[in-house]
Amino acid sequence: MIPESEKPILYKMKRKESLIDIAKANDIPLNDLLAFNNIDPDKGLPPGSIIRISK
């Protein structure tokens, strides 16, 4: 079993919400958010995508 403190927190992106908005709201550096999710910064993600906002 994975301890609660180590479970990733998942987040579903909303319309007109950017990765920068999500990073700022969760006090996470944008580069970390991109790395957690293997996101190409030039492509971004569509609304409704589910991303991890913690390690």
C-alpha positions, -999 to 999 in steps of 0.1 A, spaced: 0 0 0 11 36 -7 8 59 23 -17 88 19 11 113 20 27 98 -11 -3 93 -33 -5 116 -62 -32 143 -63 -51 143 -96 -68 173 -111 -91 176 -141 -85 207 -162 -113 230 -168 -121 251 -199 -100 282 -204 -76 270 -176 -39 269 -183 -11 249 -168 3 282 -155 -30 289 -137 -29 254 -121 7 257 -111 1 291 -94 -30 280 -76 -12 250 -62 21 268 -55 40 244 -78 67 256 -102 55 253 -138 85 232 -148 77 207 -120 41 204 -131 53 198 -167 78 172 -154 53 153 -132 31 148 -162 56 145 -191 40 174 -208 56 191 -238 55 228 -230 50 237 -266 18 215 -270 -1 220 -237 -32 199 -229 -69 202 -239 -96 209 -213 -108 178 -195 -72 164 -193 -64 148 -159 -30 157 -145 -10 150 -114 -4 181 -92 19 164 -67 47 138 -69 
